Amino acid sequence: MKQIKHELSLLLFALGLLAMAALFLLFHYITQQTLEVEFRHKLQLASQEAANHFQSRLEAHADIILTLSRHSVFDHALKESNRFFTTLGDEIRVQRILTQDQKWRAVHRDDDPFIRSRLTNPVAKVLKEHSALFPDAYGEIFLTNRYGVMIASTGRLTTLAHQHKYWWQGGYNGGHGKIFFDDRGFDVSAGNYVLGVVVPIRDGSRIIGMLKANIKIVGPFRKMIRIFSRIGFGELKLVRTNGEIVLGKTGDPLSGRVNPVVADGLKGRKPNSASVVEENGTRLFGYAPITNTMNLPESRYRFGSNPAAIDQHGGFSGFGWFAVIDGGQHLSTPTSRIILQNMALGGLVFMLLMALAAYRLGSRLAQPIEMISRAASEIGAGNLATRISLKRTDEIGGLAVSINDMVESLQQSMASRSELEREVEKREAAEQCLQKMATTDELTGLCNRRRFKEHFMALNERITRYPEELTLFVFDIDHFKLINDNHGHEGGDRLLVELAQQTQTQIREVDLLARWGGDEFVILLPQTDAETGRKVAKRLCQHIEASPFSTPERITISLGLSSLQRGDTLASLLKRADKALYHAKSAGRNCVVAG
């Protein structure tokens, strides 16, 4: 007994020294690997989050211009202009457009009647009013008819005719129409670095004109870059596919290029995923594509530019923007890696010497331990009928008896384990069902009050870190009690379901519609200011009034809205919206009131 104990003590001593040396050598390596993997993952997530923020900002600008394009004065002006040019015939029309474009370029006085006819008409007035709502956000905003002739603008443009230009054709998209982002570089008319947003205007399925807004990128985009660089994992840059830096937190736009390693990575990028590249083993860069600049077939957006033209320079003949984060120098230096390699080599020699010392003791213990090892492998593979036949009275024999007893107990407990797993699966299914019932309105299938509150809290927490506009709608059905009286609660319930379905067609995917109670509904619209919210609300009221329902009565809604202010809670936001809804009812119903 003592002899075995002494042998085991000596073997454990040798193994302890061996383990100490191995752990000492592996500690630094494992730590570095773990930190690098974690940093890579976080850098990848951060670059994707930055790309998502850029994407949201681009979509917000596009939605604003899209909303502006639906102004009624545009439709009238475009139809009148198109009617005039259509009656001219093809050859005369082409000559007339060329003559007017030449006259536009030749006249240099802004008070000339020909120039003023484009800068002071009713459409130009609407465009200037919109531009005034967003100071320093726009270069020019202008409208062309279906033949590319500019009919109104907020300011003097270089040319009058635009149909031949790449951005006009990009928005036209062969007659199918798509929102086109024009990576213009420096725009001469705007005197600034801009991104053009081109929105086709339709009459039914036919495109009747193009609305273009040149957005100054330095102000709002640089502010977002500086905020993200301050709280993120490194310096954020907005970069073209060819490696040109569109905008960083300092310096002029398009005044530099990213690291060549990053530039090579962008060329082979995947359009829907973030990636991380490493420079010389010491520096990491994370980058992610801004999806709505990638010209994906299923996207509602197109993106492109022209390297240079009469009214611009610094454009880009390719397509695509990326969010690129410079993670900085954080990995181990070459010197530290050489030291680690030398330590590993010395540790290997030490372990070999210790192994030789343990060999003699190990050979005496190898046979019974091997028998136990084979049995343990079979038991681990699921063969619980295995038993160890080892007739020894020392510690190894006691270990074999203990293993046999353990397997016996394990074999008896396996039967109850399967039953327990089935019970756990049932409970998990029941919990998922209860969770859905707790957050969904049973009648309409919309989110209920509890889910709406949770969503608001999460959104408000994000707005606290990344400020943005937020608007809340509260609305209900006018004279709903009368409908219940005439058609019973079954008819009223059916109307509520139909109203929910019609409302869903008028809001974006990012907007959240919920049933608050009775015939009262609420909508949460992120990235939406009060003015845009009012336009959306009016369009919703008009849509409901024009939509058919299962009841014979004309269905209308009254709507109150309020926009998020500093220090607002859900209760204060709802209180203002409820008060506005009350005023909408008092004003005769079927209207929108802002609180």
GIHU-V972217 format. One record per residue. RES is the residue in three letters. SS is DSSP state (A for helix, B for strand, O for the rest). Layout:
RES:SS
RES:SS
This chain:
MET:O
LYS:A
GLN:A
ILE:A
LYS:A
HIS:A
GLU:A
LEU:A
SER:A
LEU:A
LEU:A
LEU:A
PHE:A
ALA:A
LEU:A
GLY:A
LEU:A
LEU:A
ALA:A
MET:A
ALA:A
ALA:A
LEU:A
PHE:A
LEU:A
LEU:A
PHE:A
HIS:A
TYR:A
ILE:A
THR:A
GLN:A
GLN:A
THR:A
LEU:A
GLU:A
VAL:A
GLU:A
PHE:A
ARG:A
HIS:A
LYS:A
LEU:A
GLN:A
LEU:A
ALA:A
SER:A
GLN:A
GLU:A
ALA:A
ALA:A
ASN:A
HIS:A
PHE:A
GLN:A
SER:A
ARG:A
LEU:A
GLU:A
ALA:A
HIS:A
ALA:A
ASP:A
ILE:A
ILE:A
LEU:A
THR:A
LEU:A
SER:A
ARG:O
HIS:O
SER:A
VAL:A
PHE:A
ASP:A
HIS:A
ALA:A
LEU:A
LYS:A
GLU:A
SER:A
ASN:A
ARG:A
PHE:A
PHE:A
THR:A
THR:O
LEU:O
GLY:O
ASP:A
GLU:A
ILE:A
ARG:A
VAL:A
GLN:A
ARG:A
ILE:A
LEU:A
THR:A
GLN:A
ASP:A
GLN:A
LYS:A
TRP:A
ARG:A
ALA:A
VAL:O
HIS:O
ARG:O
ASP:O
ASP:O
ASP:O
PRO:A
PHE:A
ILE:A
ARG:A
SER:A
ARG:A
LEU:A
THR:O
ASN:O
PRO:A
VAL:A
ALA:A
LYS:A
VAL:A
LEU:A
LYS:A
GLU:A
HIS:A
SER:A
ALA:A
LEU:A
PHE:O
PRO:O
ASP:O
ALA:O
TYR:B
GLY:B
GLU:B
ILE:B
PHE:B
LEU:B
THR:B
ASN:B
ARG:O
TYR:O
GLY:O
VAL:B
MET:B
ILE:B
ALA:B
SER:B
THR:O
GLY:O
ARG:O
LEU:O
THR:O
THR:O
LEU:O
ALA:B
HIS:O
GLN:O
HIS:O
LYS:O
TYR:A
TRP:A
TRP:A
GLN:A
GLY:A
GLY:A
TYR:A
ASN:A
GLY:A
GLY:A
HIS:O
GLY:O
LYS:O
ILE:B
PHE:B
PHE:B
ASP:B
ASP:B
ARG:B
GLY:B
PHE:B
ASP:B
VAL:O
SER:O
ALA:O
GLY:O
ASN:B
TYR:B
VAL:B
LEU:B
GLY:B
VAL:B
VAL:B
VAL:B
PRO:B
ILE:B
ARG:B
ASP:B
GLY:O
SER:O
ARG:B
ILE:B
ILE:B
GLY:B
MET:B
LEU:B
LYS:B
ALA:B
ASN:B
ILE:B
LYS:B
ILE:O
VAL:A
GLY:A
PRO:A
PHE:A
ARG:A
LYS:A
MET:A
ILE:A
ARG:A
ILE:A
PHE:A
SER:A
ARG:A
ILE:A
GLY:O
PHE:O
GLY:O
GLU:B
LEU:B
LYS:B
LEU:B
VAL:B
ARG:B
THR:O
ASN:O
GLY:O
GLU:B
ILE:B
VAL:B
LEU:B
GLY:O
LYS:O
THR:O
GLY:O
ASP:O
PRO:O
LEU:O
SER:O
GLY:O
ARG:B
VAL:O
ASN:O
PRO:A
VAL:A
VAL:A
ALA:A
ASP:A
GLY:A
LEU:A
LYS:A
GLY:O
ARG:O
LYS:O
PRO:O
ASN:O
SER:O
ALA:B
SER:B
VAL:B
VAL:B
GLU:B
GLU:B
ASN:O
GLY:O
THR:O
ARG:B
LEU:B
PHE:B
GLY:B
TYR:B
ALA:B
PRO:B
ILE:O
THR:A
ASN:A
THR:A
MET:O
ASN:O
LEU:O
PRO:O
GLU:O
SER:O
ARG:O
TYR:B
ARG:B
PHE:B
GLY:B
SER:O
ASN:O
PRO:O
ALA:B
ALA:B
ILE:O
ASP:O
GLN:B
HIS:B
GLY:O
GLY:O
PHE:O
SER:O
GLY:O
PHE:O
GLY:O
TRP:B
PHE:B
ALA:B
VAL:B
ILE:B
ASP:B
GLY:B
GLY:B
GLN:B
HIS:O
LEU:O
SER:O
THR:O
PRO:A
THR:A
SER:A
ARG:A
ILE:A
ILE:A
LEU:A
GLN:A
ASN:A
MET:A
ALA:A
LEU:A
GLY:A
GLY:A
LEU:A
VAL:A
PHE:A
MET:A
LEU:A
LEU:A
MET:A
ALA:A
LEU:A
ALA:A
ALA:A
TYR:A
ARG:A
LEU:A
GLY:A
SER:A
ARG:A
LEU:A
ALA:A
GLN:A
PRO:A
ILE:A
GLU:A
MET:A
ILE:A
SER:A
ARG:A
ALA:A
ALA:A
SER:A
GLU:A
ILE:A
GLY:A
ALA:O
GLY:O
ASN:O
LEU:O
ALA:O
THR:O
ARG:O
ILE:O
SER:O
LEU:O
LYS:O
ARG:O
THR:O
ASP:O
GLU:A
ILE:A
GLY:A
GLY:A
LEU:A
ALA:A
VAL:A
SER:A
ILE:A
ASN:A
ASP:A
MET:A
VAL:A
GLU:A
SER:A
LEU:A
GLN:A
GLN:A
SER:A
MET:A
ALA:A
SER:A
ARG:A
SER:A
GLU:A
LEU:A
GLU:A
ARG:A
GLU:A
VAL:A
GLU:A
LYS:A
ARG:A
GLU:A
ALA:A
ALA:A
GLU:A
GLN:A
CYS:A
LEU:A
GLN:A
LYS:A
MET:A
ALA:A
THR:A
THR:B
ASP:O
GLU:O
LEU:O
THR:O
GLY:O
LEU:O
CYS:B
ASN:O
ARG:A
ARG:A
ARG:A
PHE:A
LYS:A
GLU:A
HIS:A
PHE:A
MET:A
ALA:A
LEU:A
ASN:A
GLU:A
ARG:A
ILE:A
THR:A
ARG:A
TYR:O
PRO:O
GLU:O
GLU:O
LEU:B
THR:B
LEU:B
PHE:B
VAL:B
PHE:B
ASP:B
ILE:B
ASP:O
HIS:O
PHE:A
LYS:A
LEU:A
ILE:A
ASN:A
ASP:A
ASN:A
HIS:A
GLY:A
HIS:A
GLU:A
GLY:A
GLY:A
ASP:A
ARG:A
LEU:A
LEU:A
VAL:A
GLU:A
LEU:A
ALA:A
GLN:A
GLN:A
THR:A
GLN:A
THR:O
GLN:O
ILE:O
ARG:O
GLU:O
VAL:O
ASP:O
LEU:B
LEU:B
ALA:B
ARG:B
TRP:B
GLY:B
GLY:O
ASP:O
GLU:B
PHE:B
VAL:B
ILE:B
LEU:B
LEU:B
PRO:B
GLN:O
THR:O
ASP:O
ALA:A
GLU:A
THR:A
GLY:A
ARG:A
LYS:A
VAL:A
ALA:A
LYS:A
ARG:A
LEU:A
CYS:A
GLN:A
HIS:A
ILE:A
GLU:A
ALA:A
SER:O
PRO:O
PHE:O
SER:O
THR:O
PRO:O
GLU:O
ARG:O
ILE:O
THR:O
ILE:B
SER:B
LEU:B
GLY:B
LEU:B
SER:B
SER:B
LEU:O
GLN:O
ARG:O
GLY:O
ASP:O
THR:O
LEU:A
ALA:A
SER:A
LEU:A
LEU:A
LYS:A
ARG:A
ALA:A
ASP:A
LYS:A
ALA:A
LEU:A
TYR:A
HIS:A
ALA:A
LYS:A
SER:A
ALA:O
GLY:O
ARG:O
ASN:O
CYS:O
VAL:B
VAL:B
ALA:B
GLY:O
